[in-house]
Amino acid sequence: MDSNAIIASLPVAGADRAVLIDAANTAFERVIERIEPNDEELTRSLWDAGDYIDSWLATDLVDK
């Protein structure tokens, strides 16, 4: 993902949403490797990149 990418409006959709989901999953994998959770399977089952992008990506993060 281009580190200079700009989110101009929410909700994101289409190709932009797919790129953001991929980036969120990549970041999640890095975190999992670092924290070494006691129950990795449970931790993975609770992660939903699509929900994160749709519900938690806040309007205050959008470039104005």
FENVEN-V482910 format. One record per residue. N is the residue number from 0. RES is the residue in one small letter. SS is DSSP state (a for helix, b for strand, c for the rest). Layout:
n={N N}
res={RES RES}
ss={SS SS}
This chain:
n={0 1 2 3 4 5 6 7 8 9 10 11 12 13 14 15 16 17 18 19 20 21 22 23 24 25 26 27 28 29 30 31 32 33 34 35 36 37 38 39 40 41 42 43 44 45 46 47 48 49 50 51 52 53 54 55 56 57 58 59 60 61 62 63}
res={m d s n a i i a s l p v a g a d r a v l i d a a n t a f e r v i e r i e p n d e e l t r s l w d a g d y i d s w l a t d l v d k}
ss={c c c c c c c c c c c c c a a a a a a a a a a a a a a a a a a a a a a c c c c a a a a a a a c c a a a a a a a a c c a a a c c c}
